[in-house]
Amino acid sequence: MNLSIVIPLLNEEASLEELFSRIDNVCRSNSLSYEIWFVDDGSTDLSWSIIENLKVQNPQVHAIKFSKNYGKSQALHAAFERTNGDVIITMDADLQDFPEEIPELYSMVVNENYDIVSGWKKKRFDNVMTKNVPSKLFNAAARKVSGVYLHDFNCGLKAYKKQVVKTIDVYGDMHRYIPVLAANAGFRRITEKEVQHQARPYGTSKFGTERFIRGFLDLVTLWFVSRFGGRPMHFFGAVGTLMFIVGFLSALWLGISKLIDVARGIYGHLITNNPWFYIALTMMLMGTLLFVAGFLGEMIIRTNREHKNYNIDEVI
């Protein structure tokens, strides 16, 4: 099978039939064998009923129904486990992405041997202040921190080699950082392609400006995990040991100073009256706690196995 097209959705009843029709026409006209995986992320409208009707008439349609809204990353994770195509395309269900981009994305992965081709909505039809400006700032920060130079991390239209989606683990809100996760896993042939974008023809956006705050927090998490996630002792242990040594040397200096005073016949100066005593004590305690945190992190990594944090009601 050439293509697996993964489409997470939430309350998109108005766009689903048109979206499927356009995908089907594009794939047939380019002689691409394909399957579609819709992931209903807790819709409360008629989205699931429409998908069931599409499935009856089109065997290439598959779908996963979540029991409630878990988020885009969980939706992608569930679909990635089930895809069979050589190339996996992800796209949103709101028709802001153009299915007509699919053949070129597929070609870049297959013929130019890219691991990931990420869409770049260079010309956006979104609100300038609430989406465009924050998006530019967010993407600039993501490029700087991650070292992956893409203009539009958050674009839902992407193409992946099958090996990529079968290797990485998409969790939390990390869907926007899949290229970074892939790069950390050794998939370095990552590029981008300018794609068309249009204003949403139906419904309203399911994401607010708070996604950028979550995005920055996830970026910090990803930076830390990519460097120390496999060996937390390298971070916590190193910092904890350094703090303990500084605290211990400070306490040693206080002790030696006290002995020198006694040798000189100077009495009455209590070590506990010196603020350095409490600084040294605090640093030794914090150093010990950080070291223990690193040790516990190592134990958790060795005992914690992958688990799903979503509940699937139905798969068709």
C-alpha positions as CSV (number, residue, x, y, z in Angstrom):
1,M,0.0,0.0,0.0
2,N,1.4,3.4,-1.0
3,L,-0.3,5.7,1.5
4,S,-1.9,5.8,4.9
5,I,-3.7,9.0,5.6
6,V,-4.3,9.8,9.2
7,I,-6.9,12.4,10.1
8,P,-7.6,13.3,13.7
9,L,-10.9,15.2,14.2
10,L,-13.2,16.7,16.7
11,N,-16.7,17.8,15.7
12,E,-16.1,18.2,12.0
13,E,-19.3,16.8,10.6
14,A,-19.6,19.5,7.9
15,S,-16.3,18.8,6.2
16,L,-15.8,15.0,6.3
17,E,-17.6,14.0,3.1
18,E,-16.0,16.7,1.1
19,L,-12.6,15.9,2.5
20,F,-12.9,12.2,1.7
21,S,-14.1,12.9,-1.8
22,R,-11.1,15.1,-2.5
23,I,-8.6,12.6,-1.1
24,D,-10.2,9.8,-3.1
25,N,-10.1,11.8,-6.3
26,V,-6.5,12.8,-5.8
27,C,-5.3,9.3,-5.0
28,R,-7.2,7.6,-7.8
29,S,-6.0,10.2,-10.4
30,N,-2.4,9.6,-9.3
31,S,-2.8,5.8,-9.1
32,L,-1.9,5.7,-5.4
33,S,-3.3,2.8,-3.3
34,Y,-4.3,4.2,0.0
35,E,-6.2,3.8,3.3
36,I,-7.6,6.5,5.5
37,W,-7.6,6.4,9.3
38,F,-10.1,8.8,10.9
39,V,-9.6,9.3,14.6
40,D,-12.7,10.7,16.3
41,D,-11.3,12.4,19.4
42,G,-14.6,12.6,21.4
43,S,-16.9,14.3,18.9
44,T,-20.4,15.2,20.1
45,D,-21.8,15.9,16.7
46,L,-22.6,13.5,13.8
47,S,-19.0,13.0,12.8
48,W,-18.9,9.3,13.8
49,S,-22.1,8.5,12.0
50,I,-20.8,10.1,8.8
51,I,-17.6,8.1,9.1
52,E,-19.6,4.9,9.5
53,N,-21.5,5.7,6.3
54,L,-18.2,6.4,4.5
55,K,-16.9,3.0,5.7
56,V,-19.9,1.1,4.4
57,Q,-19.3,2.5,0.9
58,N,-15.5,2.6,0.9
59,P,-13.5,-0.3,2.3
60,Q,-10.3,1.8,2.4
61,V,-11.8,3.9,5.2
62,H,-11.0,2.9,8.7
63,A,-11.7,4.8,12.0
64,I,-11.0,4.8,15.7
65,K,-13.4,6.3,18.2
66,F,-12.2,7.6,21.5
67,S,-14.5,7.5,24.5
68,K,-13.7,11.2,25.2
69,N,-11.4,14.0,24.0
70,Y,-7.8,13.0,24.7
71,G,-5.9,15.2,22.3
72,K,-4.2,15.2,18.9
73,S,-1.1,13.4,20.1
74,Q,-3.1,10.4,21.4
75,A,-5.1,10.3,18.2
76,L,-2.0,10.2,16.1
77,H,-0.5,7.5,18.4
78,A,-3.5,5.3,18.1
79,A,-3.6,5.6,14.3
80,F,0.2,5.2,13.8
81,E,0.0,1.8,15.5
82,R,-2.4,0.6,12.8
83,T,-1.1,2.2,9.6
84,N,0.1,-0.1,6.7
85,G,1.2,2.4,4.0
86,D,4.8,2.9,3.0
87,V,4.2,6.6,3.5
88,I,2.0,8.1,6.2
89,I,0.3,11.5,5.6
90,T,-1.2,13.4,8.5
91,M,-3.7,16.2,7.9
92,D,-6.4,18.1,9.7
93,A,-10.1,17.5,9.0
94,D,-11.1,21.1,8.7
95,L,-10.2,21.5,5.0
96,Q,-7.6,24.2,5.7
97,D,-5.1,21.6,4.4
98,F,-5.3,20.8,0.7
99,P,-5.5,17.1,-0.2
100,E,-4.1,18.1,-3.6
101,E,-0.7,18.4,-1.9
102,I,-0.6,14.7,-1.2
103,P,1.1,13.4,-4.4
104,E,4.0,15.8,-4.2
105,L,4.5,15.0,-0.5
106,Y,4.5,11.3,-1.3
107,S,6.9,11.8,-4.1
108,M,9.4,13.7,-1.9
109,V,9.5,10.8,0.6
110,V,9.7,8.0,-2.0
111,N,11.8,9.5,-4.7
112,E,13.9,12.0,-2.8
113,N,14.3,9.6,0.2
114,Y,13.3,12.1,2.9
115,D,12.3,10.8,6.3
116,I,9.8,13.6,6.9
117,V,8.4,16.3,4.7
118,S,6.7,19.0,6.8
119,G,4.2,21.4,5.4
120,W,4.9,25.1,5.6
121,K,1.9,27.4,5.5
122,K,3.9,30.4,4.3
123,K,0.8,32.4,3.5
124,R,-1.7,31.9,6.3
125,F,-5.3,32.9,6.5
126,D,-5.6,33.2,10.2
127,N,-6.0,36.0,12.7
128,V,-2.7,38.0,12.7
129,M,-2.5,38.8,16.4
130,T,-4.0,35.6,17.9
131,K,-2.4,33.1,15.6
132,N,0.2,34.4,13.1
133,V,2.4,36.5,15.4
134,P,2.4,33.9,18.2
135,S,3.1,31.2,15.7
136,K,6.2,33.0,14.3
137,L,7.6,33.5,17.8
138,F,6.8,29.9,18.8
139,N,8.5,28.5,15.6
140,A,11.6,30.7,16.1
141,A,12.0,29.4,19.7
142,A,11.4,25.8,18.6
143,R,14.1,26.1,15.8
144,K,16.6,27.6,18.3
145,V,16.1,25.0,21.0
146,S,15.6,21.9,18.9
147,G,18.1,22.5,16.2
148,V,15.5,21.3,13.6
149,Y,15.1,24.2,11.1
150,L,11.5,24.2,10.1
151,H,9.3,27.3,9.6
152,D,6.0,25.7,10.7
153,F,6.3,23.0,13.4
154,N,2.5,23.1,14.0
155,C,1.4,22.4,10.4
156,G,-0.8,19.4,10.5
157,L,0.0,18.4,6.9
158,K,3.1,16.2,7.0
159,A,4.5,13.1,5.3
160,Y,6.5,10.4,7.0
161,K,8.3,7.2,6.1
162,K,6.6,4.3,7.7
163,Q,9.7,3.5,9.8
164,V,9.5,7.0,11.4
165,V,5.9,6.6,12.8
166,K,6.6,3.1,13.9
167,T,9.7,4.2,15.9
168,I,8.7,7.4,17.7
169,D,6.4,7.6,20.6
170,V,3.9,10.6,20.4
171,Y,2.6,11.5,23.8
172,G,1.3,14.5,25.8
173,D,1.0,17.4,23.4
174,M,4.2,16.4,21.4
175,H,2.4,16.1,18.0
176,R,3.8,19.5,17.0
177,Y,7.3,18.2,17.8
178,I,7.2,15.0,15.8
179,P,10.1,16.2,13.6
180,V,12.2,16.8,16.7
181,L,11.3,13.4,18.2
182,A,12.3,11.8,14.8
183,A,15.6,13.7,14.7
184,N,16.4,12.5,18.2
185,A,15.6,8.9,17.1
186,G,18.2,9.2,14.2
187,F,15.9,10.3,11.3
188,R,17.8,13.3,10.0
189,R,16.5,13.7,6.5
190,I,13.9,16.3,7.3
191,T,12.7,19.0,5.0
192,E,9.7,21.2,4.4
193,K,7.4,22.1,1.5
194,E,5.3,25.2,1.0
195,V,1.7,24.2,1.1
196,Q,-1.5,26.0,0.4
197,H,-3.7,27.2,3.2
198,Q,-7.2,28.6,3.4
199,A,-9.5,30.0,6.0
200,R,-11.6,27.3,7.7
201,P,-14.8,26.9,5.6
202,Y,-16.8,25.1,8.3
203,G,-17.0,25.2,12.1
204,T,-14.6,26.9,14.5
205,S,-11.0,26.2,15.6
206,K,-10.6,23.8,18.5
207,F,-7.3,25.4,19.6
208,G,-7.0,28.7,21.4
209,T,-3.9,30.9,22.2
210,E,-3.2,28.7,25.2
211,R,-1.7,26.1,22.9
212,F,1.3,28.3,22.5
213,I,1.9,28.4,26.2
214,R,1.6,24.6,26.3
215,G,3.8,24.4,23.3
216,F,6.6,26.4,25.0
217,L,6.4,24.2,28.1
218,D,6.4,21.1,25.9
219,L,9.5,22.5,24.1
220,V,11.4,22.8,27.4
221,T,10.3,19.3,28.3
222,L,11.4,17.9,25.0
223,W,14.8,19.7,25.3
224,F,15.4,18.1,28.8
225,V,14.1,14.6,27.8
226,S,16.1,14.5,24.6
227,R,19.3,15.2,26.6
228,F,18.7,13.5,29.9
229,G,15.5,11.4,29.5
230,G,17.5,8.2,29.0
231,R,19.9,8.8,31.8
232,P,18.4,11.2,34.4
233,M,21.3,10.5,36.8
234,H,23.5,12.4,34.4
235,F,21.6,15.6,35.2
236,F,20.2,15.1,38.7
237,G,23.2,13.2,39.9
238,A,25.7,15.7,38.6
239,V,23.9,18.7,40.0
240,G,23.2,17.0,43.3
241,T,26.8,15.9,43.7
242,L,28.1,19.4,42.9
243,M,25.7,21.0,45.4
244,F,26.7,18.4,48.1
245,I,30.4,19.0,47.5
246,V,29.9,22.8,47.8
247,G,27.9,22.4,51.0
248,F,30.3,19.9,52.4
249,L,33.3,22.2,51.7
250,S,31.5,25.1,53.3
251,A,30.7,23.1,56.4
252,L,34.3,21.9,56.5
253,W,35.5,25.5,56.3
254,L,33.3,26.5,59.2
255,G,34.5,23.6,61.3
256,I,38.2,24.4,60.6
257,S,37.5,28.1,61.4
258,K,36.0,27.1,64.7
259,L,39.0,24.9,65.6
260,I,41.4,27.8,64.7
261,D,39.4,30.1,67.0
262,V,39.5,27.6,69.8
263,A,43.3,27.2,69.3
264,R,43.7,31.0,69.6
265,G,41.6,31.0,72.8
266,I,38.6,32.7,71.1
267,Y,35.3,31.3,72.5
268,G,31.7,32.2,72.3
269,H,31.4,32.3,68.5
270,L,28.7,29.7,67.7
271,I,28.8,28.1,64.2
272,T,25.0,28.2,64.2
273,N,25.2,32.0,64.3
274,N,27.0,32.0,60.9
275,P,24.6,32.1,57.9
276,W,27.0,29.9,56.0
277,F,26.1,27.1,58.4
278,Y,22.5,27.0,57.1
279,I,23.6,27.5,53.5
280,A,26.0,24.6,53.7
281,L,23.4,22.4,55.4
282,T,20.7,23.3,52.8
283,M,23.1,22.6,49.9
284,M,24.0,19.2,51.3
285,L,20.4,18.3,51.8
286,M,19.4,19.5,48.3
287,G,22.3,17.7,46.8
288,T,21.4,14.5,48.5
289,L,17.7,14.8,47.4
290,L,18.7,15.6,43.8
291,F,21.0,12.5,43.7
292,V,18.2,10.4,45.0
293,A,15.8,11.9,42.4
294,G,18.3,10.9,39.7
295,F,18.5,7.4,41.1
296,L,14.7,7.0,41.3
297,G,14.5,8.3,37.7
298,E,16.9,5.6,36.6
299,M,14.8,3.0,38.3
300,I,11.5,4.3,36.8
301,I,13.0,4.2,33.3
302,R,14.1,0.6,33.8
303,T,10.7,-0.6,35.2
304,N,8.2,1.6,33.3
305,R,6.9,0.1,30.2
306,E,4.9,1.9,27.5
307,H,1.2,2.3,28.2
308,K,-1.7,3.9,26.5
309,N,-3.3,6.9,28.2
310,Y,-6.5,6.8,26.1
311,N,-9.5,4.6,25.9
312,I,-10.9,3.4,22.5
313,D,-14.6,2.8,22.2
314,E,-14.7,1.3,18.7
315,V,-12.5,0.6,15.7
316,I,-14.0,0.0,12.3
